[in-house]
């Protein structure tokens, strides 16, 4: 009796050992399958090879000769990837149609369908398809794996579906990685294109900056010889013709250095040139600060136009220029020990209407253009300037009336001017 019990116990232990051995074999098979498939899945970062490798490894491990994987873009409801093996070419449209139908039926998690239930619900699938399992990659992409019958004739059991679900989870991770890699790759390509565009833009900018530098250099050199008014017209319309002369309100200032010839004799050309350049630089600063336009220059004098649209502003800017010149002359004198007193800068200013614009002079040597104010107004301004002595600033009556209340003046009475028919009242600042 005891012997029989021992035999039964041994038999029971053997059965349990066989079950344990089978379970171990199953687990080893699963682990090997997962290892092989995962190794192939994660060896690539491209979508298409991952799907093909997964399908090939899954079919090999389950011993089937037919299989397919299909993924769909949910927003567009279009198939974006399809790979199949072992099926006839004529089966492809049916695999696509029912695979798409399954994924658009509202699948939100892994679903395994096999046997009669599969062909009852999806009649277009070829009869050789024994099992399908859906998977979700992300909110925009889902897919389905289909396998044919096993060569050994066994049906798919619960352990098989459990392993397939695990394999699909690995496939999903691999596909997500592939999508991320694709996005990064596209971003890098976009950045490369942007870099090329930026390099091109930088090259163009450098070329443009070089042109600007050249133009600024030309402008700087041009300003030494061309009135500012003309330079501005050229800047605004380089190809346009010179505008016609027109009657315009203007204040004309004539500036002259008294005793220029004696100064040259006393100091010599080099020292005189240095002193004159120093003064003229200061004069230019004062003129441009008050919107004046140097029209003509001589060795010891300047003709300056003030062409503001407001007639009072013209006169005020002209007189303020003259006062600034006087102040700068005193300041400069302190820098030169050879001068016992400031140079006498005599200035005459007249205001009113004159013919203003470009004038062309044709000579045997060619044509020359100038921009000036012509007429009796200019002649009177020059004559008033010639009356000034010892650094005086003399104004016409029209100019003094325009600055009344801003700058005090004193009347010197009426005087006769050369080539001017009537006497002119002169004022002193």
Phi, psi and omega per residue, in radians:
X1 nan -0.814 3.111
X2 -1.107 -0.599 3.129
X3 -1.141 -0.729 -3.134
X4 -1.112 -0.681 3.124
X5 -1.128 -0.684 3.136
X6 -1.151 -0.681 3.135
X7 -1.126 -0.778 3.138
X8 -1.091 -0.666 3.138
X9 -1.162 -0.694 3.112
X10 -1.132 -0.757 3.118
X11 -1.051 -0.741 3.131
X12 -1.105 -0.705 3.129
X13 -1.134 -0.681 3.114
X14 -1.108 -0.737 3.116
X15 -1.078 -0.781 3.123
X16 -1.108 -0.674 3.111
X17 -1.128 -0.730 3.101
X18 -1.073 -0.744 3.128
X19 -1.107 -0.750 3.131
X20 -1.120 -0.711 3.134
X21 -1.113 -0.740 3.112
X22 -1.121 -0.691 3.129
X23 -1.139 -0.710 3.097
X24 -1.121 -0.753 3.095
X25 -1.047 -0.712 -3.131
X26 -1.118 -0.789 -3.119
X27 -1.146 -0.694 3.089
X28 -1.090 -0.711 3.112
X29 -1.094 -0.785 -3.137
X30 -1.085 -0.820 -3.117
X31 -1.103 -0.701 3.117
X32 -1.146 -0.743 3.125
X33 -1.073 -0.807 3.128
X34 -1.075 -0.718 -3.131
X35 -1.115 -0.853 -3.102
X36 -1.094 -0.818 -3.101
X37 -1.166 -0.789 -3.113
X38 -1.090 -0.694 3.133
X39 -1.048 -0.744 -3.140
X40 -1.288 -0.646 -3.125
X41 -1.110 -0.849 -3.024
X42 -1.544 0.093 3.067
X43 -1.439 -0.161 -3.131
X44 -2.243 2.705 3.081
X45 -2.101 0.306 3.120
X46 -1.939 2.406 -2.998
X47 -0.988 -0.916 -3.031
X48 -1.096 -0.867 3.115
X49 -1.075 -0.597 3.128
X50 -1.082 -0.800 -3.130
X51 -1.115 -0.779 -3.119
X52 -1.152 -0.744 3.124
X53 -1.116 -0.723 3.130
X54 -1.085 -0.785 -3.135
X55 -1.105 -0.771 -3.112
X56 -1.123 -0.805 -3.122
X57 -1.171 -0.687 3.139
X58 -1.139 -0.785 3.118
X59 -1.083 -0.726 -3.127
X60 -1.135 -0.722 -3.098
X61 -1.282 -0.474 3.129
X62 -1.708 -0.045 3.067
X63 1.204 0.837 3.091
X64 -2.154 2.729 -3.117
X65 -1.932 -0.032 3.138
X66 -2.257 2.376 3.122
X67 -2.962 2.770 3.097
X68 -2.668 2.682 2.994
X69 -2.304 2.328 -3.118
X70 -2.322 2.331 3.029
X71 -2.139 2.665 -3.045
X72 -2.315 2.511 3.033
X73 -1.551 1.933 -3.012
X74 -1.123 -0.741 3.136
X75 -1.020 -0.739 -3.136
X76 -1.608 -0.236 -3.107
X77 1.054 0.478 3.131
X78 -1.898 2.559 3.085
X79 -1.254 2.201 3.133
X80 -1.881 -0.356 3.065
X81 -2.466 2.425 3.069
X82 -2.639 2.211 3.120
X83 -2.397 2.331 3.117
X84 -2.497 2.704 -3.138
X85 -2.476 2.481 3.023
X86 1.491 -0.407 -3.140
X87 -1.396 2.787 3.039
X88 -1.278 2.687 3.109
X89 -1.061 -0.541 3.140
X90 -1.225 -0.289 3.129
X91 -1.418 -0.305 -3.025
X92 -0.985 -0.836 -3.113
X93 -1.047 -0.620 -3.111
X94 -1.272 -0.663 3.072
X95 -1.092 -0.726 3.123
X96 -1.145 -0.805 -3.050
X97 -1.112 -0.879 -3.091
X98 -1.324 -0.521 3.053
X99 -1.107 -0.752 3.103
X100 -1.145 -0.739 -3.139
X101 -1.051 -0.739 3.140
X102 -1.078 -0.771 -3.068
X103 -1.296 -0.416 3.117
X104 -1.603 0.071 -3.111
X105 -1.468 0.137 3.098
X106 1.672 0.403 3.131
X107 -1.157 2.201 3.138
X108 -2.109 0.014 3.087
X109 -2.711 3.032 -3.106
X110 -1.092 2.238 3.119
X111 -2.236 2.258 3.113
X112 -1.932 2.197 3.122
X113 -2.261 2.303 3.111
X114 -2.560 3.077 3.056
X115 1.112 -2.561 -3.072
X116 -1.116 -0.612 -3.133
X117 -1.044 -0.606 -3.125
X118 -1.147 -0.895 -3.054
X119 -1.352 -0.333 3.067
X120 -1.281 -0.666 -3.094
X121 -1.505 -0.624 -3.106
X122 -2.170 1.588 -2.971
X123 -1.310 -0.339 -3.081
X124 -1.396 -0.319 3.133
X125 -1.055 2.385 3.042
X126 -0.986 2.604 -3.108
X127 -1.083 -0.390 -3.117
X128 -1.291 -0.267 3.098
X129 -1.279 2.062 -3.066
X130 -1.786 -0.336 -3.065
X131 -2.788 2.471 2.994
X132 -2.289 2.573 3.099
X133 -2.416 2.214 -3.125
X134 -1.563 2.758 3.066
X135 -2.589 2.714 -3.102
X136 -2.046 2.108 3.129
X137 -1.438 -0.937 3.078
X138 -2.782 -2.946 -3.060
X139 -1.155 -0.318 -3.121
X140 -1.840 -0.207 -3.010
X141 -2.394 2.303 2.989
X142 -2.381 2.869 -3.072
X143 -2.609 3.029 3.134
X144 -2.497 2.437 3.041
X145 -1.924 2.322 3.073
X146 -2.166 2.401 -3.141
X147 -2.203 2.557 3.046
X148 -1.411 -2.997 -3.134
X149 -1.297 2.625 3.088
X150 -1.183 2.522 3.120
X151 -1.123 -0.533 -3.116
X152 -1.350 -0.131 3.095
X153 1.545 -0.114 3.139
X154 -1.258 2.636 3.062
X155 -1.471 2.807 3.054
X156 -1.314 2.277 -3.138
X157 -1.929 -3.060 -3.115
X158 -1.070 -0.649 3.113
X159 -1.125 -0.666 3.131
X160 -1.119 -0.800 -3.126
X161 -1.147 -0.614 3.101
X162 -1.096 -0.751 3.121
X163 -1.157 -0.691 -3.139
X164 -1.113 -0.700 3.100
X165 -1.068 -0.729 3.126
X166 -1.132 -0.719 3.116
X167 -1.100 -0.709 3.135
X168 -1.155 -0.609 3.076
X169 -1.093 -0.712 3.071
X170 -1.141 -0.674 3.102
X171 -1.093 -0.729 3.138
X172 -1.058 -0.766 3.126
X173 -1.075 -0.768 -3.133
X174 -1.117 -0.707 -3.139
X175 -1.198 -0.646 3.071
X176 -1.091 -0.744 3.099
X177 -1.075 -0.698 3.139
X178 -1.128 -0.715 3.130
X179 -1.141 -0.712 3.109
X180 -1.108 -0.741 3.120
X181 -1.092 -0.714 3.139
X182 -1.115 -0.706 3.113
X183 -1.121 -0.778 3.118
X184 -1.099 -0.715 3.123
X185 -1.079 -0.758 3.119
X186 -1.142 -0.686 3.097
X187 -1.091 -0.733 3.111
X188 -1.099 -0.715 3.105
X189 -1.119 -0.722 3.095
X190 -1.089 -0.720 3.118
X191 -1.141 -0.677 3.103
X192 -1.093 -0.731 3.106
X193 -1.116 -0.735 3.112
X194 -1.087 -0.713 3.122
X195 -1.079 -0.730 3.111
X196 -1.098 -0.752 3.121
X197 -1.103 -0.728 3.135
X198 -1.134 -0.722 3.115
X199 -1.093 -0.731 3.108
X200 -1.110 -0.785 3.131
X201 -1.095 -0.682 3.134
X202 -1.135 -0.726 3.102
X203 -1.079 -0.783 3.120
X204 -1.109 -0.702 -3.136
X205 -1.114 -0.746 3.112
X206 -1.062 -0.731 3.130
X207 -1.120 -0.724 3.126
X208 -1.141 -0.736 3.123
X209 -1.088 -0.657 3.113
X210 -1.113 -0.713 3.112
X211 -1.118 -0.716 3.123
X212 -1.093 -0.742 3.117
X213 -1.054 -0.753 3.136
X214 -1.114 -0.782 -3.134
X215 -1.116 -0.710 3.114
X216 -1.125 -0.667 3.099
X217 -1.129 -0.753 3.105
X218 -1.092 -0.753 -3.135
X219 -1.073 -0.762 -3.124
X220 -1.083 -0.770 3.136
X221 -1.251 -0.614 -3.138
X222 -1.123 -0.646 -3.094
X223 -1.119 -0.327 3.120
X224 -1.275 -0.392 -3.031
X225 -2.114 -0.321 -3.040
X226 -2.018 2.373 3.075
X227 -0.969 2.543 -3.101
X228 -1.010 -0.665 3.141
X229 -1.010 -0.748 3.130
X230 -1.188 -0.727 3.119
X231 -1.031 -0.742 3.141
X232 -1.125 -0.687 3.113
X233 -1.115 -0.702 3.125
X234 -1.146 -0.703 3.118
X235 -1.075 -0.762 -3.096
X236 -1.217 -0.654 -3.095
X237 -2.591 1.443 -3.058
X238 -1.011 -0.545 -3.053
X239 -1.683 -0.098 -3.056
X240 -1.323 2.698 3.093
X241 -1.320 2.754 3.107
X242 -1.077 2.358 3.132
X243 -1.169 2.637 3.141
X244 -1.243 2.668 3.103
X245 -1.170 2.580 3.126
X246 -2.576 2.742 3.090
X247 -1.228 2.216 -3.043
X248 -2.596 2.550 3.078
X249 -1.278 2.387 -3.069
X250 -2.688 2.611 2.931
X251 -1.932 2.245 -3.085
X252 -1.954 2.253 3.141
X253 -2.045 2.222 3.020
X254 -1.914 2.280 -3.108
X255 -2.127 2.376 -3.106
X256 -2.503 2.432 3.086
X257 -1.605 1.990 -3.120
X258 -1.256 2.398 3.086
X259 1.260 0.532 -3.113
X260 -1.091 -0.743 -3.097
X261 -1.141 -0.753 3.123
X262 -1.113 -0.636 3.118
X263 -1.088 -0.716 3.121
X264 -1.101 -0.721 -3.138
X265 -1.161 -0.628 -3.074
X266 -1.311 -0.749 -2.993
X267 -1.820 -0.385 -3.048
X268 1.634 2.820 -3.009
X269 -1.099 -0.793 -3.054
X270 -1.104 -0.875 -3.119
X271 -1.159 -0.693 3.120
X272 -1.084 -0.748 -3.139
X273 -1.059 -0.742 3.137
X274 -1.099 -0.750 -3.133
X275 -1.145 -0.793 -3.122
X276 -1.121 -0.742 3.129
X277 -1.084 -0.697 3.118
X278 -1.070 -0.785 3.133
X279 -1.153 -0.787 -3.081
X280 -1.154 -0.586 3.073
X281 -1.079 -0.761 3.106
X282 -1.152 -0.675 3.112
X283 -1.060 -0.776 -3.117
X284 -1.071 -0.739 3.122
X285 -1.053 -0.757 3.133
X286 -1.145 -0.708 -3.122
X287 -1.129 -0.864 -3.098
X288 -1.214 -0.533 3.096
X289 -1.132 -0.437 -3.135
X290 -1.926 0.394 3.022
X291 1.117 0.496 3.074
X292 -1.429 2.815 -3.116
X293 -2.252 1.934 -3.140
X294 -1.189 2.042 -3.051
X295 -1.628 -0.818 -3.127
X296 -2.459 2.618 3.086
X297 -2.258 2.548 3.003
X298 -2.229 -3.127 -3.100
X299 -1.016 -0.621 -3.048
X300 -2.248 0.334 -3.110
X301 -2.742 2.965 -3.134
X302 -2.423 2.633 2.932
X303 -2.057 2.190 -3.045
X304 -2.194 2.373 3.100
X305 -1.886 2.496 3.042
X306 -2.136 1.978 -2.919
X307 -2.081 0.650 3.093
X308 -1.200 2.652 -3.138
X309 -1.167 -0.428 3.132
X310 -1.621 2.128 -3.031
X311 -1.121 -0.641 3.121
X312 -1.172 -0.696 3.116
X313 -1.069 -0.684 3.093
X314 -0.952 -0.897 -3.086
X315 -1.155 -0.757 -3.142
X316 -1.077 -0.769 -3.132
X317 -1.166 -0.610 3.117
X318 -1.166 -0.790 -3.126
X319 -1.213 -0.685 3.103
X320 -1.100 -0.615 3.065
X321 -1.096 -0.774 -3.127
X322 -1.089 -0.761 3.127
X323 -1.124 -0.688 3.115
X324 -1.133 -0.692 3.100
X325 -1.065 -0.750 3.126
X326 -1.054 -0.795 -3.127
X327 -1.116 -0.758 -3.120
X328 -1.148 -0.579 3.132
X329 -1.113 -0.723 3.099
X330 -1.132 -0.724 -3.123
X331 -1.140 -0.754 -3.096
X332 -1.145 -0.594 -3.112
X333 -0.986 -0.608 -3.104
X334 -1.179 -0.351 -3.119
X335 -1.493 -0.207 -3.090
X336 -2.120 1.922 -3.114
X337 -1.208 -0.323 -3.105
X338 -1.280 -0.327 -3.141
X339 -1.651 2.118 3.119
X340 -1.435 -0.285 3.052
X341 -2.690 2.862 -3.135
X342 -1.051 2.639 3.042
X343 -1.093 2.647 3.096
X344 -1.565 1.888 3.126
X345 -1.786 1.835 -3.098
X346 -1.588 2.351 -3.042
X347 -2.348 2.403 3.026
X348 -2.218 2.401 -3.079
X349 -2.319 2.346 3.043
X350 -2.312 2.620 -3.098
X351 -2.334 2.585 3.114
X352 2.643 -2.809 -3.104
X353 -1.613 2.451 3.104
X354 -2.574 2.875 3.068
X355 -1.435 1.924 -3.037
X356 -1.979 2.348 3.076
X357 2.724 -2.962 -3.095
X358 -1.411 2.486 3.089
X359 -2.283 2.416 -3.109
X360 -1.941 2.297 3.121
X361 -2.056 2.085 3.125
X362 -1.682 2.242 3.120
X363 -2.278 3.081 3.109
X364 -1.130 -0.462 -3.112
X365 -1.555 -0.053 3.137
X366 2.332 -2.974 -3.110
X367 -1.816 2.584 3.103
X368 -2.362 2.325 3.111
X369 -1.804 2.523 3.012
X370 -2.472 2.768 3.122
X371 -2.091 2.026 -2.984
X372 -2.634 3.056 3.012
X373 -1.908 2.221 -3.058
X374 -2.080 2.631 3.087
X375 2.209 -3.077 -3.081
X376 -1.065 -0.564 -3.139
X377 -0.983 -0.794 -3.113
X378 -1.194 -0.716 3.128
X379 -1.064 -0.758 -3.137
X380 -1.123 -0.727 3.123
X381 -1.037 -0.735 3.136
X382 -1.145 -0.719 -3.139
X383 -1.168 -0.713 3.095
X384 -1.057 -0.735 3.118
X385 -1.075 -0.619 -3.118
X386 -1.258 -0.333 3.099
X387 -1.377 -0.404 -3.065
X388 -1.174 2.424 3.125
X389 -2.341 2.619 3.042
X390 0.917 0.753 3.032
X391 1.382 0.437 3.135
X392 -1.307 2.668 2.998
X393 -2.031 1.917 -3.085
X394 -1.926 2.476 -3.073
X395 -2.205 2.666 2.971
X396 -1.359 2.918 3.137
X397 -1.096 -0.691 -3.131
X398 -1.056 -0.705 -3.140
X399 -1.207 -0.754 -3.107
X400 -1.112 -0.636 3.121
X401 -1.140 -0.609 -3.103
X402 -1.275 -0.446 -3.101
X403 -1.789 0.098 -3.112
X404 -1.024 2.332 -3.112
X405 1.579 -0.189 3.136
X406 -1.941 -0.804 -3.103
X407 -2.310 2.176 -3.113
X408 -1.246 2.485 3.129
X409 -2.362 2.852 3.117
X410 -2.237 2.294 3.135
X411 -1.343 2.347 3.072
X412 -1.805 0.108 -3.130
X413 1.488 -3.105 -3.119
X414 -1.538 2.510 3.138
X415 -2.360 2.750 3.068
X416 -1.618 2.329 3.134
X417 -1.955 2.528 -3.134
X418 -1.071 2.267 3.118
X419 1.164 0.327 3.060
X420 -2.086 2.140 -2.981
X421 -1.166 -0.699 -3.085
X422 -1.832 2.690 3.081
X423 -1.195 2.618 -3.075
X424 -2.152 2.285 3.092
X425 -1.372 2.302 -3.086
X426 -1.967 2.501 3.126
X427 -2.181 2.610 -3.100
X428 -2.069 2.391 3.090
X429 -1.593 nan nan
